[in-house]
Amino acid sequence: MVDIVDAATRSRMMSGIRGRNTKPEILIRSLLHRRGFRFRLDVRDLPGRPDIVLPRYHAVVFVHGCFWHGHDCHLFKWPQTRVDFWREKIGRNRSNDAKVTAALRERGWRVATVWECALRGANRDLDGVLQRLVDWLQSDAPTLDERA
């Protein structure tokens, strides 16, 4: 399938996609803050620069976009143009995610991943997502994978 916009337009569109302070990330931060959790952002000395760092709980939270991290959910589908590029790019992102999680676990950090699909759509359950995240923070569980 051929792209419906020219290369310059596609480039401009892609450059507008944010890597930090995305809507799902801000939503999780807001929900945690309202529940009394205090956290740090942009901690550069941790592998992968987690989206949210909760030092008191020795925990980090990544808020992943389903497309960019190749999540197996209804929000992800493979692009039909430049297929080889996208398979390599998303495969590399998945590989990096696994390496970062392993590096954080080696340093003793607990790692949670909240997927975009858990926060979007008609069937979203924000209260449930928040409660499971809070329960995880207050537990000793090493990881959490919150998905729709």
Number of C-alpha atoms within 10 A of each C-alpha: 7 8 11 8 10 9 10 9 11 12 11 10 11 10 9 8 9 9 9 12 12 14 13 19 21 15 15 22 22 13 16 17 12 10 12 9 15 14 17 13 15 13 13 9 8 15 14 17 15 24 24 22 23 17 12 10 16 13 23 25 23 21 24 21 19 20 18 14 19 20 19 12 15 10 14 15 12 12 14 11 11 12 11 10 11 16 14 11 15 17 15 13 15 16 12 14 16 11 14 18 22 15 15 18 15 10 11 12 21 23 24 23 19 24 22 22 23 19 22 14 11 6 10 13 14 15 10 11 19 17 15 15 21 14 12 19 24 10 10 12 12 14 18 16 13 18 16 16
